[in-house]
Amino acid sequence: MCGIIGYTGHRPGVPVVVEGLRRLEYRGYDSAGVAFGLKGGLEVIRAKGKLAALEEKLAHEPVTLATTAMGHTRWATHGEPAERNAHPHRSNDGRLAIVHNGIIENFQEIKADLLGKGYVFHSETDTEVLVNLIAECRKSQPDLLKAFAAALRQAHGAYAVCLMDRDDPDTLLAARMSAPLIFGIGTGEHFVASDIPAFLPYTRQVIFLEDGDIVRCTAGDYAIMRLEDLAPVRHPVQTITWDMQAAQKGGYRHFMLKEIFEQPRVITDGLSGRVQDGKVCLPELDGLPVPERLHIVACGTSYHSGLWGRHLLENWAHIPVQVEIASEFRYRESLLLGKGDMVLVISQSGETADTLAALRIAREKGVPVLGLCNVVGSSIAREASAVILTQAGPEISVASTKAMCSQMLMLALMALYWGQRNDGDAAERARCLSLLESLPVLLGEALPAMHERARELSRKYAQARNFFYLGRGHCFPLALEGALKLKELSYIHAEGYAAGEMKHGPIALIDPAFPSLVLALDDELYPKVVSNMVEVKARQGKVIALCNTGREPDADDIWRIPALPSPLAGFMALPALQLFSYEMADYLGKDVDQPRNLAKSVTVE
Ligand code: F6R
């Protein structure tokens, strides 16, 4: 979850690293720190809180002389957010400093052993244990690279680490195991970082490091080796085609707002090259059999996409689908039968620890795994039997928005594609495809008015401390997503519920201070949803009805959005829900792009 970056080259290293941390801050922002060589020593400067606190401290330091530096932005796992737990961590002998993203699972055992040898610890972190383990290994193995590898071989868990040595301050060592790490190759300079935007202003040439890789680099040279035996490995150098513009706010107040407004473009890009002569082209799936049973596994917003996709996959492709939260799936004896089964893992980041674990379980059972990911080169993208990239571009806001839209699009295309292979209804397919192709324009036109209405309603309901989001059928997953967005951004308690379930208990909560946002779109379940809404109103519950012009129920507030045939209407409802949460959070003065306690990439279980 944390973000790390290392730089060695010809520029002042600390400003490069701090700028990189700013672009990694979405991964965690409990504390930040940097290390750099200065006058024969290794300086470590750290601060609790956001990067601005670190910058304040750095303003008083002579940092510009160092051309090698590394930094860290933290999402706390072991140890509360405090300066003593901030990275970089030093070894007891003061010679080494390390930054780490991930969790060393056996750190307690290692710590007990090191305590017995006289080591002392100043933090509660697993990282401080790791750097001292490296120092301990160095006692019997003076070559730091070998000592680093020996220590990592003893550490179980997930890590992306970068190490600096006081005695050789212009060399960086780095390694990855189950946590993302990308190597950037510039002219006379090298980078390691948790994500590409950290160094994209300087180079587009990257190597996606793999689990078990160790890197040693200086400004002019680099080598990648296997952790196992330090044998050299060669990975292709890839060129990043998107630019920094995509990772900047582009005039919007927040990344989240920009990303919501990018959704028409996301749909255009996602459709590009995917439709030819009225047929869906998904060459990624051509080599795989049509699944007889599909198990969708994901977390958070990606899980909600999967729930939404189930409706289309069952209706259009006639494939039975189960959808499960990855953290549950991985510890359940699931009935993956092998033959005929397929697992579909959905993940924006491609690094979510539980989703990745689910992928590995399925692969061990010999079941083909299809990955639906946004981040090129991510662990899930690389380990899946086949991968479909959602092409949404970098999503910086911690709350996921455009990624869900892109996942829904790809799920719709998959449903149509498998329907095509199962000899489904060609006329129905052509109708859906033409609707999908008209979506970018329709959505682009609708967004400004939707934004305005979201703003009005957020002001009106800003006093609420609780919210229900109600929906049925394909709108139920959207209700779950609407509630997730509201709680994570505004810290208002919100529950997504299947509208028909309300009378089985939750309706007891309804009173005039507990409003419901009801998805009452013009589809086959509209009359049923209206009945559920009437039941809420009869208990003095306030209702906002998200509905289509011409079919407007009796509600306290009507929110009209353009009609689209079900289930594609979800592409119109989703941004409305996102904008409502955005406006609510912004109005309440919350940190929209970096909500408290969260991180973008959840690489710990
Ligand atoms: C909510 C949100 C999270 C993620 C979840 C899965 O706005 O962003 O719920 O959807 O952590 O992340 P990925 O899709 O990267 O696996």
Boltz pocket constraint, residues with backbone or C-beta under 6 A from the ligand:
constraints:
  - pocket:
      binder: B
      contacts: [[A, 299], [A, 300], [A, 301], [A, 302], [A, 303], [A, 346], [A, 347], [A, 348], [A, 349], [A, 350], [A, 351], [A, 352], [A, 355], [A, 398], [A, 399], [A, 400], [A, 401], [A, 484], [A, 485], [A, 488], [A, 599], [A, 600], [A, 601], [A, 602]]
      max_distance: 6.0
